[in-house]
Amino acid sequence: MIEIGTYSAYDRDEVIALVLHCQNDGTRPLVSVEDQPELLRIKEEYIDGGGNFWVAKENGLCILKKFFVYEPYRGRPHNLGRQLYSLFLEFARTHGFSKVILDTPKNTDRAHLFYEKAGFKKIDKEELPVEYDYPYDDSDFFCLTLNGRQ
């Protein structure tokens, strides 16, 4: 599903990458961000004066990568993993993500338990909605649906 929304600062790097990709397709002279500084000030240049700048995003999908906590800070009394995870969820929901996927090695039972308690469901590799790089051939995959959307 493609969702269309108004540009936010979180979209900046992806918008710039898309614009440069399309502009620098080999059919014309190369251009850079420096050649079009309005890309660094989209809100000010396009929205603040009464206009708009829309961004289309597919699937509302995010991939959780590299989520680590040193052992002494896991569980009680610190519960640092839960605190960090709560911040991540808040970010994901605020930015309109509807689905989170992640990978973790098969032998990481504690991580699997953490994710399952957090509402993630284990899925097969073939169910991944996108292809992405992950470091272990023996990975398990998990998916979480946010905001009641599928």
Disulfide bonds with the S-S distance in Angstrom:
none
